[in-house]
Amino acid sequence: MAVNLEYSTPIQNRSELSRFIQIVKRHAKSSRDARKHLRSVIVAFLQFSPNTDELIDALIQTSIALNTNESLDIAIDVLSQLGETYQNFAFMYLQTDIAQWSKLYPERKFEPNQDYWYVLLRAVGKCGGDASRSVSILSVCQDRALRVVAEAVVEGLGDIGNTEAMALLRNIKSTHSDEFIRNLAEVVLEDCN
């Protein structure tokens, strides 16, 4: 699968970006013991770099490009450690992605990068920032036509698990147009009880 890089912001410090990507790749290929240490290095990079947004984008893009069974889960796990910093990135990315698509392709329906949005939305549910803000971010995406996006929303709401998320899950369970998503919402609701 080709990774769409057209929305990436250029990072000024190429050596930082290169080092970061190499650590992400090494993390994906490392043993379980080494992963814990490398995960903390990646999280520190993301927390302390002046280029956090660009590095978050690089983490997601690299995880998609690695195309391994665990690479998307690794990105979700790392991003879930960033709390409000990650929430801010996700909110701005979603707005920018939709706006840029509309500008580039005004005659075409919006088509998000499925894997990118899956990681983005699943990590929103796990990031531990303001739960109401996370629910709000996910609710904006609940009716997207792509099943993988709706799936990420349902699973993200289950990860949040608060009253507001459960109410939205119940609504998805009873009204979503995709039977698979309705059934998934039912399973997630059962798991949360």
VOBA-1610 file (N, C-alpha, C; in pm, whole numbers, padded with zeros to 5 digits, always signed):
BEGIN
Met+00083-00118+00000Met+00000+00000+00000Met+00088+00124+00000Ala+00061+00215-00091Ala+00137+00339-00098Ala+00091+00432+00012Val+00185+00498+00075Val+00154+00590+00182Val+00145+00731+00126Asn+00040+00802+00157Asn+00018+00937+00107Asn+00094+01035+00195Leu+00197+01096+00141Leu+00279+01189+00217Leu+00245+01335+00188Glu+00148+01361+00103Glu+00123+01498+00060Glu+00077+01590+00173Tyr+00027+01535+00283Tyr-00019+01620+00392Tyr+00088+01642+00499Ser+00202+01577+00484Ser+00307+01590+00584Ser+00368+01730+00581Thr+00398+01782+00699Thr+00464+01910+00711Thr+00614+01885+00709Pro+00692+01963+00630Pro+00836+01939+00627Pro+00900+01972+00761Ile+00982+01884+00807Ile+01052+01904+00933Ile+01186+01972+00904Gln+01223+02067+00986Gln+01344+02145+00960Gln+01471+02066+00990Asn+01469+01984+01095Asn+01587+01912+01136Asn+01580+01770+01081Arg+01636+01750+00963Arg+01629+01619+00896Arg+01701+01510+00976Ser+01807+01545+01046Ser+01879+01441+01123Ser+01791+01391+01238Glu+01715+01480+01301Glu+01624+01437+01407Glu+01518+01343+01350Leu+01461+01378+01237Leu+01360+01295+01173Leu+01417+01160+01135Ser+01535+01159+01078Ser+01599+01034+01037Ser+01627+00944+01156Arg+01683+01001+01263Arg+01708+00923+01386Arg+01579+00866+01441Phe+01476+00948+01444Phe+01348+00907+01498Phe+01291+00789+01417Ile+01291+00800+01288Ile+01238+00693+01203Ile+01318+00565+01221Gln+01449+00575+01235Gln+01530+00454+01257Gln+01495+00387+01390Ile+01470+00467+01493Ile+01431+00410+01623Ile+01295+00342+01611Val+01201+00403+01540Val+01068+00343+01520Val+01082+00209+01448Lys+01164+00205+01343Lys+01185+00080+01268Lys+01252-00026+01355Arg+01351+00016+01433Arg+01419-00079+01522Arg+01322-00133+01628His+01237-00045+01679His+01136-00086+01776His+01046-00195+01719Ala+01001-00177+01597Ala+00911-00274+01533Ala+00975-00410+01512Lys+01106-00413+01497Lys+01177-00538+01469Lys+01241-00600+01593Ser+01234-00532+01706Ser+01308-00576+01823Ser+01233-00681+01905Ser+01307-00739+01998Ser+01248-00836+02089Ser+01162-00765+02192Arg+01082-00842+02261Arg+00990-00786+02361Arg+01065-00704+02467Asp+01178-00752+02512Asp+01255-00682+02615Asp+01308-00547+02565Ala+01358-00545+02444Ala+01413-00422+02388Ala+01302-00322+02356Arg+01184-00370+02326Arg+01073-00280+02289Arg+01037-00183+02400Lys+01039-00230+02523Lys+01002-00143+02636Lys+01093-00021+02642His+01224-00046+02629His+01319+00065+02632His+01301+00156+02510Leu+01290+00097+02391Leu+01276+00178+02270Leu+01145+00257+02269Arg+01041+00199+02325Arg+00914+00271+02336Arg+00931+00397+02420Ser+01004+00385+02532Ser+01026+00503+02617Ser+01111+00608+02544Val+01204+00564+02460Val+01285+00658+02381Val+01196+00731+02281Ile+01109+00658+02213Ile+01018+00719+02115Ile+00925+00819+02183Val+00869+00780+02297Val+00779+00870+02371Val+00855+00996+02413Ala+00978+00982+02461Ala+01058+01098+02501Ala+01084+01190+02382Phe+01119+01131+02268Phe+01137+01209+02146Phe+01011+01293+02121Leu+00896+01230+02128Leu+00771+01297+02097Leu+00735+01404+02201Gln+00769+01380+02326Gln+00736+01475+02432Gln+00825+01598+02431Phe+00950+01583+02392Phe+01046+01692+02410Phe+01094+01758+02281Ser+01059+01706+02169Ser+01102+01766+02043Ser+01021+01892+02013Pro+01086+01992+01955Pro+01009+02108+01908Pro+00928+02074+01782Asn+00951+01955+01728Asn+00884+01911+01606Asn+00788+01795+01633Thr+00720+01798+01747Thr+00636+01686+01788Thr+00533+01648+01682Asp+00463+01745+01626Asp+00361+01712+01527Asp+00418+01639+01407Glu+00532+01684+01359Glu+00595+01620+01244Glu+00641+01478+01279Leu+00689+01460+01403Leu+00734+01327+01445Leu+00615+01233+01465Ile+00503+01284+01515Ile+00383+01200+01526Ile+00342+01153+01387Asp+00341+01246+01292Asp+00307+01210+01154Asp+00404+01105+01101Ala+00533+01123+01127Ala+00634+01027+01080Ala+00615+00891+01145Leu+00579+00889+01274Leu+00553+00762+01342Leu+00439+00687+01275Ile+00329+00756+01248Ile+00214+00691+01185Ile+00250+00646+01045Gln+00312+00734+00967Gln+00350+00700+00829Gln+00445+00580+00825Thr+00543+00580+00913Thr+00641+00470+00916Thr+00574+00340+00959Ser+00487+00347+01057Ser+00417+00226+01103Ser+00332+00167+00991Ile+00267+00252+00913Ile+00188+00204+00799Ile+00280+00141+00695Ala+00391+00208+00666Ala+00483+00159+00563Ala+00549+00026+00603Leu+00569+00003+00732Leu+00630-00122+00778Leu+00542-00242+00744Asn+00411-00219+00744Asn+00315-00320+00700Asn+00333-00455+00769Thr+00352-00451+00900Thr+00360-00575+00978Thr+00232-00590+01058Asn+00211-00706+01114Asn+00091-00731+01194Asn+00082-00636+01313Glu+00195-00602+01370Glu+00194-00524+01494Glu+00221-00376+01474Ser+00262-00334+01355Ser+00311-00196+01339Ser+00205-00090+01371Leu+00079-00111+01333Leu-00024-00013+01366Leu-00051-00011+01516Asp-00051-00130+01579Asp-00071-00137+01724Asp+00042-00067+01799Ile+00163-00079+01746Ile+00278-00011+01809Ile+00256+00140+01806Ala+00215+00192+01692Ala+00191+00337+01682Ala+00081+00380+01778Ile-00027+00304+01784Ile-00138+00337+01875Ile-00088+00337+02019Asp-00010+00236+02056Asp+00043+00225+02191Asp+00130+00345+02227Val+00220+00382+02138Val+00310+00495+02165Val+00230+00624+02175Leu+00141+00648+02080Leu+00064+00773+02080Leu-00027+00784+02202Ser-00071+00671+02254Ser-00160+00674+02370Ser-00090+00728+02495Gln+00042+00738+02491Gln+00119+00788+02605Gln+00128+00940+02610Leu+00078+01008+02505Leu+00101+01152+02492Leu-00011+01241+02542Gly-00124+01183+02580Gly-00234+01261+02638Gly-00280+01378+02554Glu-00286+01495+02617Glu-00340+01615+02553Glu-00259+01657+02430Thr-00129+01636+02433Thr-00045+01668+02317Thr-00095+01593+02195Tyr-00127+01465+02214Tyr-00176+01386+02103Tyr-00317+01428+02063Gln-00402+01456+02160Gln-00538+01503+02129Gln-00534+01626+02039Asn-00446+01720+02072Asn-00433+01841+01991Asn-00390+01807+01849Phe-00293+01716+01836Phe-00248+01676+01702Phe-00363+01614+01624Ala-00434+01520+01685Ala-00542+01449+01616Ala-00651+01546+01571Phe-00690+01637+01659Phe-00793+01734+01625Phe-00750+01820+01506Met-00629+01872+01511Met-00581+01957+01402Met-00562+01876+01273Tyr-00512+01754+01285Tyr-00492+01672+01165Tyr-00624+01644+01095Leu-00725+01605+01170Leu-00855+01574+01111Leu-00912+01695+01037Gln-00906+01811+01100Gln-00956+01933+01036Gln-00877+01965+00909Thr-00745+01959+00919Thr-00658+01992+00807Thr-00675+01893+00693Asp-00684+01765+00725Asp-00696+01662+00621Asp-00824+01682+00540Ile-00933+01705+00609Ile-01061+01725+00540Ile-01057+01854+00457Ala-01003+01962+00513Ala-00995+02090+00442Ala-00905+02080+00319Gln-00788+02014+00336Gln-00696+02002+00222Gln-00755+01915+00113Trp-00824+01808+00151Trp-00887+01723+00049Trp-00988+01805-00031Ser-01070+01882+00040Ser-01173+01963-00026Ser-01111+02065-00122Lys-00996+02117-00083Lys-00926+02213-00166Lys-00863+02146-00288Leu-00803+02029-00267Leu-00735+01957-00376Leu-00833+01891-00472Tyr-00941+01836-00416Tyr-01036+01758-00495Tyr-01179+01805-00466Pro-01215+01928-00501Pro-01347+01979-00464Pro-01463+01900-00523Glu-01440+01832-00633Glu-01547+01757-00698Glu-01561+01615-00646Arg-01469+01571-00561Arg-01471+01433-00512Arg-01507+01426-00365Lys-01574+01318-00328Lys-01607+01290-00189Lys-01477+01268-00112Phe-01474+01313+00013Phe-01356+01297+00097Phe-01322+01150+00118Glu-01197+01114+00098Glu-01149+00977+00115Glu-01025+00976+00204Pro-01043+00956+00334Pro-00926+00957+00423Pro-00837+00835+00399Asn-00710+00850+00433Asn-00618+00738+00430Asn-00662+00643+00542Gln-00713+00527+00505Gln-00775+00435+00601Gln-00684+00397+00717Asp-00563+00353+00688Asp-00473+00311+00796Asp-00433+00428+00884Tyr-00407+00542+00823Tyr-00366+00659+00901Tyr-00478+00698+00997Trp-00601+00708+00944Trp-00713+00746+01029Trp-00742+00640+01134Tyr-00722+00512+01103Tyr-00744+00407+01203Tyr-00651+00429+01323Val-00523+00448+01295Val-00427+00472+01404Val-00464+00600+01478Leu-00490+00705+01404Leu-00523+00835+01462Leu-00640+00825+01559Leu-00749+00761+01515Leu-00870+00754+01598Leu-00858+00655+01713Arg-00793+00541+01691Arg-00776+00445+01801Arg-00691+00507+01912Ala-00588+00580+01875Ala-00503+00643+01976Ala-00578+00752+02052Val-00673+00820+01986Val-00754+00921+02056Val-00829+00854+02171Gly-00883+00736+02146Gly-00956+00665+02251Gly-00870+00619+02366Lys-00741+00601+02341Lys-00652+00548+02444Lys-00561+00653+02508Cys-00563+00777+02459Cys-00460+00873+02500Cys-00477+00929+02640Gly-00593+00910+02701Gly-00608+00952+02840Gly-00615+01102+02860Gly-00633+01180+02755Gly-00654+01323+02773Gly-00795+01347+02824Asp-00846+01465+02801Asp-00982+01500+02840Asp-01079+01407+02768Ala-01152+01324+02843Ala-01240+01222+02785Ala-01350+01283+02700Ser-01407+01394+02743Ser-01513+01458+02665Ser-01460+01508+02531Arg-01339+01559+02532Arg-01279+01606+02406Arg-01252+01487+02314Ser-01205+01376+02369Ser-01182+01256+02288Ser-01312+01206+02226Val-01419+01203+02306Val-01549+01161+02254Val-01593+01256+02143Ser-01573+01384+02162Ser-01611+01483+02061Ser-01534+01461+01930Ile-01404+01435+01940Ile-01322+01409+01820Ile-01374+01284+01749Leu-01400+01179+01825Leu-01447+01054+01764Leu-01587+01069+01705Ser-01673+01146+01770Ser-01810+01159+01721Ser-01817+01226+01585Val-01723+01314+01557Val-01718+01380+01427Val-01697+01278+01315Cys-01631+01168+01346Cys-01593+01069+01245Cys-01687+00948+01239Gln-01787+00942+01324Gln-01869+00821+01335Gln-01946+00786+01209Asp-01979+00883+01127Asp-02059+00855+01009Asp-01977+00850+00880Arg-01846+00844+00890Arg-01764+00834+00770Arg-01798+00705+00698Ala-01794+00710+00566Ala-01835+00595+00484Ala-01742+00475+00498Leu-01615+00500+00523Leu-01521+00389+00531Leu-01540+00309+00659Arg-01557+00180+00643Arg-01581+00092+00758Arg-01468+00099+00859Val-01344+00104+00812Val-01230+00103+00904Val-01231+00227+00993Val-01280+00339+00942Val-01289+00461+01023Val-01398+00444+01129Ala-01514+00395+01089Ala-01622+00371+01186Ala-01579+00267+01291Glu-01506+00165+01247Glu-01455+00064+01339Glu-01363+00125+01443Ala-01274+00213+01399Ala-01182+00280+01492Ala-01259+00368+01590Val-01364+00433+01543Val-01447+00517+01631Val-01511+00430+01739Val-01572+00319+01699Val-01639+00231+01795Val-01540+00178+01898Glu-01426+00129+01852Glu-01326+00076+01945Glu-01269+00185+02034Gly-01250+00305+01976Gly-01200+00418+02056Gly-01298+00458+02164Leu-01426+00460+02131Leu-01528+00492+02232Leu-01528+00388+02343Gly-01510+00261+02306Gly-01501+00156+02406Gly-01381+00174+02497Asp-01270+00222+02440Asp-01150+00248+02521Asp-01174+00360+02621Ile-01250+00461+02580Ile-01280+00573+02670Ile-01372+00525+02782Gly-01483+00464+02742Gly-01571+00396+02838Gly-01650+00483+02933Asn-01653+00614+02916Asn-01732+00696+03007Asn-01878+00699+02964Thr-01961+00765+03040Thr-02105+00770+03013Thr-02134+00827+02874Glu-02064+00932+02839Glu-02083+00997+02709Glu-02047+00903+02594Ala-01937+00830+02609Ala-01894+00734+02506Ala-01994+00620+02494Met-02045+00572+02609Met-02143+00463+02606Met-02273+00506+02539Ala-02315+00629+02561Ala-02437+00679+02497Ala-02418+00686+02346Leu-02302+00731+02302Leu-02274+00737+02159Leu-02267+00597+02098Leu-02208+00502+02171Leu-02204+00363+02125Leu-02344+00305+02110Arg-02432+00333+02206Arg-02569+00284+02197Arg-02639+00342+02075Asn-02612+00469+02047Asn-02669+00532+01928Asn-02617+00466+01800Ile-02488+00441+01794Ile-02429+00375+01677Ile-02488+00235+01661Lys-02504+00165+01773Lys-02560+00029+01770Lys-02700+00028+01709Ser-02778+00130+01735Ser-02916+00128+01687Ser-02939+00202+01555Thr-02846+00289+01514Thr-02875+00370+01396Thr-02773+00362+01282His-02654+00305+01305His-02552+00308+01200His-02599+00229+01078Ser-02564+00276+00961Ser-02609+00213+00836Ser-02540+00080+00807Asp-02422+00055+00867Asp-02345-00068+00841Asp-02372-00171+00951Glu-02424-00286+00913Glu-02457-00390+01011Glu-02334-00435+01090Phe-02219-00447+01024Phe-02096-00486+01093Phe-02065-00387+01205Ile-02077-00258+01178Ile-02048-00155+01278Ile-02151-00161+01391Arg-02278-00182+01358Arg-02380-00197+01463Arg-02348-00315+01554Asn-02309-00428+01494Asn-02274-00547+01573Asn-02148-00523+01656Leu-02050-00455+01598Leu-01928-00424+01673Leu-01960-00334+01793Ala-02046-00236+01772Ala-02086-00149+01883Ala-02152-00229+01995Glu-02235-00326+01957Glu-02300-00411+02057Glu-02197-00491+02137Val-02098-00549+02068Val-01992-00626+02135Val-01911-00537+02229Val-01876-00419+02181Val-01797-00326+02264Val-01877-00284+02386Leu-02005-00257+02368Leu-02091-00222+02484Leu-02095-00335+02586Glu-02108-00458+02538Glu-02111-00574+02628Glu-01979-00586+02704Asp-01867-00565+02633Asp-01736-00574+02696Asp-01714-00467+02802Cys-01778-00352+02784Cys-01762-00241+02877Cys-01847-00257+03002Asn-01945-00346+02997Asn-02033-00366+03114Asn-01979-00470+03208
//
